[in-house]
Amino acid sequence: MPSEISFARGVPSLDIVDVEGLRDAAVRAFANDPAGVTAYGTSIGYPPLRAWIAERHGVEPERVLVTNGSLQADAFLFDHLVRAGDEVVVESPTYDRTLLSLRNRGAHVRAVELELDGIDTSALGRLLAEGAKPTLAHVIPNFQNPAGYTLSADKRKQLVALAREHEFIVLEDDPYGELRFSGEPMPTMVSIDPDHVVYASSFTKTVCPGVRVGYLIGPKDLIAAIVKLATNTYISPNMVSEGLVYEFCIAGALEHSIEVVRTALAERARTLTDALRSELPEAKFVAPEGGYFLWVTLPEGANVAALAEAAAQRSVIFVKGTDFMLDGGDNALRLAYSGVTVAEIREGVARLADAWRSLS
Ligand SMILES: Cc1ncc(COP(=O)(O)O)c(C=O)c1O
């Protein structure tokens, strides 16, 4: 059996993690603030990191809550806003853990089609006009997981206008925003309307997942309410990790790390799209401008579940499109190119194409 090539997990490969920089930052964190990083700390997060994040986003620190990863931040927001039976809008397809998390809370999930330029705001407008009353709309604006698409500037404005008119909160779930390797950056929705948008991001994709540091930016009263929830949940998040991330950021290592990750992702995305075009011409996709993922659609009627089995027999894994949708997606799949080298991508696509041919 050849060695496994995984296009399944949205994680970075070790070669694009600045292990040495992290180790040095840890040493500085213990040296510079031994009391701060070894104590329980406060539920708002490590105060210097909170202030650093606030300044980077141009907001007051009271609007920021630092958490153990942005998944925790999203969970706090859901706990605060979503009750069983509440309507919540999501993109279709969307991040599988968001779907799971909302379903576990008994939310009435309203999936709205994701177009090449982001969520179909016209369809959402119709849904609202027909009487839908969501408490929340979850949107991944940049290099969406799983599709890799980015919400256009116009649609950002339209979405915020709908949130204002129909009084719901937009959760702008943005772990990939910094990972743009081509095209122009877009304004965040939270900068357009800080009252109707809650922004979540993390250091998972820019530093590494293991630090488990993420954050929320929202209206002060909402953040204050979530701070209580955080206190009751864990007293405080991980101060050692947050102290380390703080030292990493102020030393300029974050900017360096982002550059390394972007450069590697650009090359991997290019390799993947080139390999698919030559080895698997039936695969339709849009070349991403950033982020971790490529969404592939195969011809109507293609059996991606069978393809996944045939690929696994060749030691290649990916996630089926159906995992990201309430229904549909049978002929789609997500390929993550973040955790594989250029050589693995070429070999992985060759095996995938072989698996595809074995089905016909
Ligand atoms: C859209 C989206 N939101 C949230 C997360 C969770 O990230 P974190 O590691 O910050 O908890 C991910 C991770 O893949 C993601 O893709």
Ligand as a Chemical Component Dictionary entry (heavy atoms), coordinates in Angstrom:
data_LIG
# 
_chem_comp.id                   LIG 
_chem_comp.type                 NON-POLYMER 
_chem_comp.pdbx_formal_charge   0 
_chem_comp.three_letter_code    LIG 
# 
loop_
_chem_comp_atom.comp_id 
_chem_comp_atom.atom_id 
_chem_comp_atom.alt_atom_id 
_chem_comp_atom.type_symbol 
_chem_comp_atom.charge 
_chem_comp_atom.model_Cartn_x 
_chem_comp_atom.model_Cartn_y 
_chem_comp_atom.model_Cartn_z 
_chem_comp_atom.pdbx_ordinal 
LIG C1 C1 C 0 -14.895 28.339 8.728  1  
LIG C2 C2 C 0 -14.190 27.859 9.933  2  
LIG N1 N1 N 0 -14.536 28.340 11.137 3  
LIG C3 C3 C 0 -13.926 27.942 12.257 4  
LIG C4 C4 C 0 -12.899 27.014 12.233 5  
LIG C5 C5 C 0 -12.282 26.590 13.514 6  
LIG O1 O1 O 0 -11.058 27.147 13.671 7  
LIG P1 P1 P 0 -10.274 27.205 15.061 8  
LIG O2 O2 O 0 -9.112  26.304 14.915 9  
LIG O3 O3 O 0 -9.901  28.630 15.203 10 
LIG O4 O4 O 0 -11.178 26.742 16.161 11 
LIG C6 C6 C 0 -12.499 26.475 10.995 12 
LIG C7 C7 C 0 -11.433 25.459 10.940 13 
LIG O5 O5 O 0 -11.205 24.772 9.996  14 
LIG C8 C8 C 0 -13.164 26.911 9.829  15 
LIG O6 O6 O 0 -12.849 26.434 8.612  16 
# 
loop_
_chem_comp_bond.comp_id 
_chem_comp_bond.atom_id_1 
_chem_comp_bond.atom_id_2 
_chem_comp_bond.value_order 
_chem_comp_bond.pdbx_ordinal 
LIG C1 C2 SING 1  
LIG C2 N1 SING 2  
LIG C2 C8 DOUB 3  
LIG N1 C3 DOUB 4  
LIG C3 C4 SING 5  
LIG C4 C5 SING 6  
LIG C4 C6 DOUB 7  
LIG C5 O1 SING 8  
LIG O1 P1 SING 9  
LIG P1 O2 DOUB 10 
LIG P1 O3 SING 11 
LIG P1 O4 SING 12 
LIG C6 C7 SING 13 
LIG C6 C8 SING 14 
LIG C7 O5 DOUB 15 
LIG C8 O6 SING 16 
# 
